[in-house]
Amino acid sequence: MSDFLYDEESFTTQKFDWIVWKKIFKFMKPLKKFVILGMISIIVLAVTDIVYPYISAFAIDEIIKPNIDSTTVDLSKLPVLITFFVIFMVIQAIMVYLFIIFAGRVQTELAYNIREKAFNHLQELPFSYYDRTRVGWIMARMTSDSRNLSEILSWGLIDLAWGVFLMVFLTIFMFIINWKLALVILAVVPVLTFVSMFFRKYILKAYRSIRKVNSKITGAYNEDITGAITSKTLVLEDQNFGEFDLLTSDMKRQSIRAHMLQGIYFPIMLFIIFVGMALVYYVGGNMVVAGLSVGTLYLFTNYVWQFFDPVNNIANFYARFQQAQASAERIVSLIETVPDIVDREDVIAKYGTVFDYNTSNFEPLIGEVEFKNVDFKYNVGEQVLTDFSLKVSSGQSVALVGHTGAGKTTIINLISRFYEPTKGEILIDGVDYRERSIGWLHSNLGYVLQTPHLFSGSVMENIRYGKLDATDDEVIDAAKAVEAHGFIMKFEEGYNTECGEGGSRLSVGQKQLVSFARAILADPRILILDEATSSVDTETEQLIQNAINKLLKGRTSFIVAHRLSTIVHADIILVLEDGKIIESGTHRELINKQAAYYKLYTNQYSEEMLELSIR
């Protein structure tokens, strides 16, 4: 995978790539039975489509014409005609039902197989993948691209099969009945095919442009609605409207162009069909004078019309198949993305995979962490850590402070094995953590983010994510430990209160406390707090500070601190600058030094005092 974010323009090729499609067709192997049954039903349906006008021709030649020419009415063959029609309708109804069932099954199962494979692979990809890949890009692969491929490989293939078989059977049938009229009709088919393929290509291209603009409009809706407060305070209404107007105007132009192409396409196709019918009437009319039956002439005029649908379907499938090339490439690129961070084969053999861990082989984690001459550089950007060394004893609380870009988040990302050192080693309990599985580490790791994320569901369920088999009492105890129980019980439904999407029904401070309770419930040996109190108001911060100090005991903890007042009791404070430790010690030791930490602390303390005096 490349080092930059993917976007839609990364996959715009229209060139057919058989290697990509072979990989997509593999998803259809379990559905082979339904594909074959769908093909059989569509072949029978194509035959019934040919038989239908023949029944009408039979009625003209055997019932209507003899009765016109005769003075007496003879309806003896009418029961035969009715029997044919009933048999035809029953067979056609059954075939339509079957091909809808089988094609629908293929579409549903294929979309499921693609999405399941892609989603499973997403679980295996490391944090670094999500760090550099747009969420919208991933969502489009899981939704529109998988839907597009499932449709083209189910209904599209069925339509193609129907079109091909109908044209083949029509051609054979026509040559059997009258080869001269067959040649007249076939002379028109290449023109129909060329015109249909030409227009279909540009019509689908036009609608693809509309979808692109529509995606931008949807994004603009989302951005303007979520950023409404910012827009109001910065008086950006007129600018936002102008930008939105440009997008909607572009979509209007694209839509008009697409409809104009459609408006030109169908009349041209109808004109060609009428030309074909005129030729059939001219040649066939002369043949009728020479002895050809009227029913046969009627039959061939119907077949002119019947050539239109399969030609249109084949041209449509060809154009859609070309357009689907980009979707196929994007799906394959996601599924075949090689994770940057993976366990070695011998590690997997011992500890299992992300979907099947052998927890019986998980060694107890004591909590000693050591960086040995670690270098690290992100895929894009400057070197962050160079020859970085640090040793933390089990149960120690380590606070990381420093200006933005100092390397605080990088250190905890490396500890969490979201990334791995480009050089050097990180030892957990004296062993390089690459010698053990990622699952082993993460099962012993608690992580409270600066920006908390809650899932849709109740407060109880969100806390229980820390330990899925936890009892209600254990969940409540975890909430009490972080002083969250009080505000939760004030909700009308208590722990059964729905958090809403992303925790939208809770305040930022409440979400932070719930996520902290979740981490505590997991009872991790290593606890990471990534500026976990930066979004909590001063009153709430005071409530949880005592709980934090108590709960950190016995655990190795790393605290990225925004408010330095929250780390005064840390066992060791590391002041970072440009990926290097420039100062280390306890709060009191660093204050007495009156160097970098002293300046940071006193400046922040002065700012907080100023804010309080203003209030």
C-alpha positions in Angstrom: 0.0 0.0 0.0 1.2 3.5 -0.8 2.2 6.0 1.8 -0.5 8.5 0.9 -4.3 8.5 1.5 -6.3 6.7 -1.1 -9.0 8.7 -3.0 -11.5 7.9 -5.7 -9.2 9.2 -8.5 -6.6 6.5 -7.6 -8.8 4.0 -9.5 -10.0 5.5 -12.8 -8.8 3.0 -15.3 -11.2 1.6 -17.9 -8.8 -1.0 -19.2 -10.0 -4.6 -18.7 -7.8 -6.4 -16.2 -8.5 -10.1 -16.2 -6.2 -10.7 -13.2 -8.4 -8.5 -11.0 -11.6 -10.0 -12.3 -10.3 -13.6 -11.6 -9.9 -12.6 -8.0 -13.4 -11.2 -7.9 -14.9 -14.3 -9.6 -13.4 -16.5 -6.8 -16.1 -15.1 -4.6 -18.7 -16.7 -6.9 -17.3 -20.2 -6.5 -19.6 -21.1 -3.6 -22.5 -19.8 -5.7 -21.8 -21.9 -8.8 -25.0 -23.9 -8.3 -27.2 -20.8 -8.3 -25.4 -19.3 -11.3 -26.0 -22.4 -13.3 -29.6 -22.7 -12.3 -30.1 -19.0 -13.1 -28.6 -19.6 -16.5 -30.8 -22.6 -17.3 -33.9 -20.6 -16.3 -32.9 -17.7 -18.5 -32.2 -20.0 -21.5 -35.7 -21.5 -21.2 -37.1 -17.9 -20.8 -35.3 -16.9 -24.0 -36.9 -19.9 -25.8 -40.4 -18.8 -24.6 -39.7 -15.3 -25.8 -39.2 -16.7 -29.3 -42.2 -19.0 -29.1 -44.6 -16.3 -28.1 -44.8 -14.5 -31.5 -44.9 -17.9 -33.2 -48.2 -18.7 -31.4 -49.6 -15.4 -32.7 -48.4 -16.3 -36.2 -50.1 -19.7 -35.8 -53.4 -17.8 -34.9 -53.1 -15.6 -38.0 -52.3 -18.4 -40.5 -54.5 -21.2 -39.0 -57.5 -19.4 -37.5 -57.9 -15.8 -38.6 -57.0 -16.0 -42.3 -58.9 -19.2 -43.1 -62.0 -17.7 -41.4 -61.7 -14.5 -43.4 -61.4 -16.4 -46.7 -64.2 -18.8 -45.8 -68.0 -18.2 -45.6 -68.2 -20.5 -42.6 -66.5 -20.0 -39.2 -64.1 -22.8 -38.1 -62.8 -22.5 -34.5 -61.7 -26.1 -34.2 -58.1 -25.0 -33.7 -58.9 -22.4 -31.1 -58.5 -24.9 -28.2 -55.0 -25.7 -29.5 -54.2 -22.0 -29.5 -55.5 -21.5 -26.0 -53.5 -24.5 -24.8 -50.4 -23.1 -26.3 -50.9 -19.8 -24.6 -51.6 -21.3 -21.2 -48.5 -23.6 -21.4 -46.5 -20.6 -22.6 -47.7 -18.4 -19.7 -47.1 -21.0 -17.1 -43.6 -21.9 -18.3 -42.6 -18.2 -18.7 -44.0 -17.3 -15.2 -42.1 -20.1 -13.6 -38.8 -19.2 -15.4 -39.2 -15.5 -14.5 -39.8 -16.5 -10.9 -36.8 -18.9 -10.9 -34.3 -16.5 -12.5 -35.3 -13.7 -10.1 -34.8 -16.1 -7.1 -31.4 -17.4 -8.3 -30.1 -14.0 -9.5 -31.2 -12.4 -6.2 -29.5 -15.1 -4.3 -26.3 -14.6 -6.2 -26.4 -10.9 -5.7 -27.1 -11.1 -1.9 -24.6 -13.9 -1.2 -21.9 -12.3 -3.4 -22.2 -8.9 -1.7 -22.1 -10.8 1.7 -19.0 -12.7 0.7 -17.2 -9.7 -0.5 -18.1 -7.6 2.6 -17.3 -10.4 5.0 -13.9 -10.9 3.5 -13.2 -7.2 3.4 -14.4 -6.6 7.0 -12.4 -9.6 8.4 -9.3 -8.2 6.7 -10.0 -4.8 8.2 -9.9 -6.4 11.7 -6.4 -7.7 10.8 -5.0 -4.4 9.6 -3.1 -2.3 12.1 -3.8 1.2 13.4 -1.3 2.6 10.9 -3.6 1.6 8.1 -6.5 3.6 9.5 -4.1 6.4 10.4 -3.5 7.1 6.7 -6.6 5.9 5.0 -9.8 8.0 4.7 -12.8 6.5 6.5 -15.0 7.5 3.5 -12.7 5.5 1.2 -13.1 2.4 3.3 -16.9 2.9 3.6 -17.3 3.2 -0.1 -15.5 -0.1 -0.6 -17.8 -1.8 1.9 -21.0 -0.3 0.4 -21.2 1.1 -3.1 -18.3 -0.9 -4.6 -19.4 -4.3 -3.2 -23.0 -3.5 -4.2 -21.9 -2.5 -7.7 -19.9 -5.7 -8.2 -22.7 -8.0 -6.8 -25.2 -6.4 -9.2 -23.0 -6.6 -12.3 -22.1 -10.2 -11.5 -25.6 -11.3 -10.8 -28.3 -9.4 -12.7 -25.7 -8.2 -15.2 -24.6 -11.7 -16.1 -28.2 -12.9 -16.2 -29.1 -10.1 -18.6 -26.0 -10.8 -20.7 -26.9 -14.5 -20.9 -30.5 -13.8 -21.8 -29.4 -11.4 -24.5 -26.8 -13.7 -26.0 -29.1 -16.8 -26.0 -32.1 -14.9 -27.3 -30.1 -13.5 -30.2 -28.6 -16.9 -31.0 -31.9 -18.7 -30.8 -33.6 -15.9 -32.8 -31.0 -16.2 -35.6 -31.3 -20.0 -35.8 -35.1 -19.9 -35.7 -35.3 -17.2 -38.4 -32.9 -19.0 -40.7 -34.9 -22.2 -40.3 -38.2 -20.3 -41.2 -36.9 -18.0 -44.0 -33.2 -17.3 -44.5 -33.9 -14.3 -46.8 -35.9 -12.3 -44.2 -33.3 -13.4 -41.6 -30.6 -11.7 -43.6 -32.6 -8.6 -43.8 -33.0 -8.4 -40.0 -29.4 -9.3 -39.4 -28.3 -6.5 -41.7 -29.8 -4.0 -39.1 -28.3 -5.7 -36.0 -24.7 -4.4 -36.4 -26.0 -0.9 -36.7 -28.1 -1.4 -33.6 -25.1 -2.8 -31.7 -22.7 0.0 -32.7 -25.2 2.8 -31.8 -26.2 1.1 -28.5 -22.6 0.5 -27.3 -21.5 4.0 -28.3 -24.3 5.8 -26.4 -24.3 3.4 -23.5 -20.7 4.1 -22.9 -21.2 7.9 -22.7 -24.5 7.6 -20.8 -22.9 5.6 -18.0 -19.9 7.9 -18.0 -22.3 10.8 -17.5 -24.2 9.1 -14.7 -20.8 8.3 -13.0 -19.9 12.0 -13.1 -23.3 12.7 -11.5 -22.6 10.2 -8.7 -19.2 11.9 -8.1 -20.8 15.3 -7.8 -23.6 13.9 -5.6 -20.9 12.5 -3.2 -19.4 16.0 -3.0 -22.8 17.4 -2.3 -23.5 14.9 0.5 -20.1 15.7 2.0 -20.9 19.4 1.8 -24.3 18.8 3.6 -22.5 16.9 6.3 -19.7 19.5 6.7 -22.1 22.4 6.8 -24.5 20.8 9.2 -21.9 19.5 11.7 -20.0 22.8 11.4 -23.1 25.0 11.7 -21.9 26.8 14.9 -18.5 27.6 13.3 -20.1 28.9 10.2 -22.4 31.2 12.2 -19.7 32.6 14.4 -17.4 33.2 11.4 -20.2 34.6 9.3 -19.5 32.1 6.5 -23.1 31.6 5.3 -22.7 33.5 2.0 -19.4 31.7 1.2 -20.9 28.3 2.1 -23.9 29.0 -0.1 -21.7 30.0 -3.0 -19.6 26.8 -2.8 -22.8 24.7 -2.4 -24.4 26.5 -5.4 -21.4 25.7 -7.5 -21.7 22.0 -6.7 -25.5 21.8 -7.3 -25.1 23.8 -10.5 -22.5 21.3 -11.7 -24.8 18.5 -10.9 -27.6 20.2 -12.8 -25.4 20.5 -15.9 -24.3 16.9 -15.6 -27.9 15.7 -15.2 -29.1 17.7 -18.2 -26.3 16.3 -20.3 -27.1 12.7 -19.2 -30.8 13.2 -20.0 -30.0 14.7 -23.4 -27.9 11.7 -24.3 -30.8 9.4 -23.2 -33.1 11.6 -25.3 -31.0 11.2 -28.4 -30.2 7.5 -27.9 -33.8 6.1 -27.8 -35.1 7.9 -30.8 -32.1 6.8 -32.9 -32.6 3.2 -31.8 -36.3 3.4 -32.6 -35.5 4.9 -36.0 -33.1 2.0 -36.8 -35.7 -0.5 -35.7 -38.4 1.1 -37.9 -35.9 1.1 -40.8 -35.5 -2.6 -40.2 -39.2 -3.1 -40.0 -39.7 -1.2 -43.3 -37.1 -3.4 -45.0 -38.9 -6.5 -43.6 -42.3 -5.2 -44.9 -40.8 -4.4 -48.3 -39.0 -7.7 -48.8 -41.6 -9.7 -46.9 -44.5 -8.0 -48.6 -43.2 -9.1 -52.0 -42.7 -12.6 -50.6 -46.3 -12.6 -49.4 -47.5 -11.8 -52.9 -45.3 -14.7 -54.1 -46.8 -17.1 -51.5 -45.3 -16.4 -48.1 -47.8 -16.6 -45.2 -49.0 -13.4 -43.5 -48.2 -15.1 -40.1 -44.6 -15.5 -41.1 -44.3 -11.8 -42.1 -45.9 -10.9 -38.7 -43.4 -13.2 -37.0 -40.4 -11.5 -38.5 -41.7 -8.0 -37.7 -41.9 -9.1 -34.1 -38.4 -10.4 -34.2 -37.1 -7.0 -35.4 -38.4 -5.6 -32.1 -37.0 -8.6 -30.1 -33.5 -7.9 -31.3 -33.6 -4.5 -29.7 -33.7 -5.6 -26.0 -30.8 -8.1 -26.1 -28.6 -5.7 -28.1 -29.4 -3.0 -25.6 -28.7 -5.4 -22.7 -25.4 -6.6 -24.1 -24.2 -3.1 -24.8 -25.3 -2.0 -21.3 -23.5 -4.9 -19.7 -20.3 -4.1 -21.6 -20.4 -0.5 -20.5 -21.2 -1.3 -16.9 -18.5 -4.0 -16.9 -16.0 -1.4 -17.9 -17.2 1.0 -15.3 -17.1 -1.7 -12.7 -13.4 -2.2 -13.3 -12.5 0.5 -10.9 -14.8 -1.0 -8.2 -13.1 -4.4 -8.7 -9.6 -2.8 -8.4 -10.6 -0.9 -5.2 -12.1 -4.0 -3.5 -9.1 -6.1 -4.4 -6.7 -3.4 -3.2 -8.5 -3.4 0.2 -8.6 -7.2 0.6 -5.0 -7.6 -0.5 -3.5 -4.8 1.6 -0.6 -6.3 3.5 -0.6 -5.3 7.2 2.4 -3.3 8.2 2.4 -5.1 11.6 1.9 -8.8 11.7 2.9 -11.6 14.0 5.6 -14.0 12.7 4.5 -17.5 11.6 6.1 -19.1 14.7 4.3 -16.6 17.0 0.9 -17.3 15.3 1.6 -21.1 15.7 1.9 -20.6 19.4 -0.6 -17.8 20.2 -3.1 -18.1 17.4 -4.6 -15.4 15.1 -6.8 -12.4 15.8 -9.9 -14.6 15.2 -8.7 -17.6 17.1 -6.3 -16.8 19.9 -4.8 -19.7 21.9 -5.1 -17.8 25.2 -3.9 -20.8 27.2 -0.4 -20.0 25.9 -0.6 -16.3 26.9 2.0 -15.7 29.6 1.1 -13.4 32.5 2.2 -9.8 31.9 4.1 -8.3 34.8 4.4 -4.8 33.3 8.1 -4.0 32.9 8.6 -1.9 29.7 12.0 -1.0 28.1 12.9 0.9 25.0 16.4 -0.1 23.7 18.0 2.2 21.2 14.7 2.8 19.3 14.5 4.7 16.1 11.1 5.5 14.6 9.9 7.3 11.5 6.3 7.4 10.1 5.8 6.5 6.5 5.5 10.2 5.7 7.4 12.7 7.7 10.6 13.3 9.6 12.4 11.0 12.0 10.5 11.1 15.4 12.7 9.1 17.7 16.5 8.5 17.3 18.4 6.1 19.6 15.6 6.4 22.2 16.1 4.4 25.4 13.8 4.2 28.5 13.3 1.6 31.2 10.1 1.5 33.3 9.6 -0.9 36.2 6.5 -2.8 36.8 3.8 -0.7 38.6 5.5 2.7 37.8 3.4 5.6 36.5 5.2 7.6 33.9 4.0 11.0 32.7 5.0 12.2 29.2 5.0 16.0 28.8 6.2 18.4 26.1 5.2 20.6 23.3 3.2 19.3 20.3 5.4 17.1 18.1 7.8 16.2 20.9 7.0 12.4 20.5 4.6 11.7 23.3 1.9 10.1 21.2 4.5 8.2 19.2 5.9 6.6 22.3 2.5 5.3 23.5 1.7 4.2 19.9 4.9 2.1 20.0 4.1 0.7 23.4 0.7 -0.3 22.2 2.3 -1.8 19.0 0.1 0.3 16.8 3.5 0.9 15.1 6.8 -0.9 15.5 10.3 0.5 15.8 12.2 1.0 12.6 15.3 0.2 14.6 16.0 -1.1 18.1 13.7 -3.1 20.4 10.8 -2.7 22.8 10.9 -5.2 25.6 7.9 -6.2 27.7 9.0 -8.2 30.8 12.5 -8.5 29.3 11.3 -10.0 26.0 11.0 -8.2 22.6 7.3 -7.8 22.2 7.5 -9.1 18.6 8.3 -12.5 20.1 4.7 -12.5 21.4 1.4 -11.9 19.7 -0.3 -8.6 19.3 -3.4 -10.1 20.9 -1.4 -11.0 24.0 -0.2 -7.4 24.4 -3.6 -5.8 23.7 -5.4 -8.2 26.1 -3.3 -6.7 28.9 -3.5 -3.1 27.7 -5.9 -0.4 28.7 -6.2 2.7 26.6 -8.2 5.9 27.3 -8.2 8.3 24.4 -8.1 12.0 24.4 -11.2 12.0 22.3 -13.4 9.3 23.8 -15.5 7.1 21.5 -18.7 5.3 22.6 -20.6 2.8 20.5 -24.3 2.9 19.9 -25.9 1.1 22.8 -26.5 1.6 26.5 -24.1 2.9 29.1 -23.9 -0.6 30.6 -23.0 -2.1 27.2 -20.3 0.5 26.5 -18.6 -0.1 29.8 -18.9 -3.8 29.4 -16.8 -3.7 26.2 -13.8 -3.6 28.5 -14.7 -7.2 29.6 -17.5 -8.8 27.6 -18.3 -11.5 30.3 -18.4 -8.9 33.2 -21.5 -9.0 35.4 -23.7 -6.0 36.0 -22.2 -5.6 39.4 -18.6 -5.5 38.0 -19.7 -2.9 35.5 -21.2 -0.7 38.3 -18.1 -1.2 40.5 -15.9 0.1 37.6 -18.2 3.1 37.1 -18.1 3.8 40.9 -14.3 3.6 40.8 -14.1 6.5 38.4 -16.9 8.5 40.0 -19.2 7.9 37.0 -21.9 6.1 39.0 -23.4 9.4 40.3 -24.2 11.0 36.9 -25.3 7.7 35.4 -27.9 7.2 38.1 -29.3 10.7 37.4 -30.3 9.5 33.9 -34.0 8.4 33.7 -33.0 4.9 32.7 -29.7 4.7 34.6 -27.2 2.2 33.1 -29.7 1.3 30.4 -29.6 4.8 29.0 -28.8 4.9 25.3 -25.5 6.7 24.5 -26.5 7.5 20.9 -24.2 7.4 17.9 -20.7 8.1 19.0 -22.0 8.9 22.5 -23.9 11.9 21.2 -26.4 11.9 24.2 -23.6 12.3 26.7 -21.4 15.3 27.4 -17.7 15.1 26.6 -16.8 14.7 30.2 -19.4 12.0 30.7 -18.1 10.1 27.7 -14.6 10.3 29.0 -15.6 8.9 32.4 -17.5 6.0 30.7 -14.4 5.2 28.5 -12.3 5.3 31.7 -14.6 2.9 33.4 -14.4 0.6 30.4 -10.6 0.6 30.6 -10.6 -0.1 34.4 -13.1 -3.0 33.9 -10.6 -4.7 31.6 -8.1 -4.7 34.6 -5.1 -4.1 32.3 -1.5 -4.5 33.5 -0.4 -1.6 31.3 -2.7 1.5 31.4 -2.3 4.4 28.9 -4.1 7.7 29.4 -3.7 9.8 26.3 -4.5 13.3 27.7 -7.5 11.5 29.2 -8.6 14.5 31.4 -8.1 17.2 28.8 -11.8 17.2 27.9 -13.1 17.1 31.4 -14.1 20.2 33.3 -12.1 21.2 36.5 -14.9 19.9 38.8 -15.2 16.5 37.1 -11.4 16.3 36.9 -11.1 16.7 40.7 -13.7 13.9 41.1 -11.7 11.4 39.2 -8.2 12.4 40.2 -8.3 10.5 43.5 -9.7 7.5 41.7 -7.0 7.7 39.1 -4.2 7.9 41.7 -5.7 4.8 43.5 -6.3 2.7 40.4 -2.8 3.4 38.9 -1.2 1.6 41.8 0.0 -1.8 40.9 -0.2 -1.1 37.1 2.4 0.2 34.8 0.9 3.4 33.4 1.9 6.0 30.8 0.1 9.3 31.0 0.2 11.9 28.2 -0.6 15.0 30.1 -2.3 18.2 29.0 -3.0 19.5 32.4 0.2 19.2 34.4 -1.7 19.4 37.6 -3.0 15.8 37.0 0.5 14.3 37.0 2.0 15.7 40.1 1.8 12.3 41.8 3.4 10.3 38.9 6.4 8.2 39.8 8.5 9.8 37.0 7.9 12.6 34.7 9.6 12.7 31.3 10.0 16.0 29.5 10.3 15.4 25.8 11.6 17.6 23.0 12.2 16.5 19.4 12.0 12.8 20.4 14.5 13.1 23.2 14.2 13.1 27.0 15.6 16.4 28.1 14.5 16.1 31.8 13.2 13.3 34.0 12.3 13.1 37.7 9.4 13.5 40.1 7.3 16.6 40.1 9.1 18.0 43.1 12.5 17.3 41.7 11.7 18.9 38.4 10.2 22.0 40.1 13.3 22.4 42.2 15.4 22.2 39.0 13.6 25.3 37.6 14.3 24.3 34.0 12.0 23.2 31.2 9.3 21.4 33.3 9.3 24.3 35.8 8.5 26.8 32.9 5.8 24.6 31.5 4.1 24.1 34.9 4.3 27.7 36.1 3.1 29.1 32.7 0.1 26.7 32.8 -0.6 27.4 36.4 -0.6 31.2 35.7 -3.0 30.7 32.8 -5.4 28.6 34.9 -5.4 31.2 37.7 -6.1 34.0 35.2 -9.1 32.0 33.8 -10.5 31.5 37.3 -10.1 35.2 38.2 -12.0 36.2 34.9 -14.8 33.8 35.8 
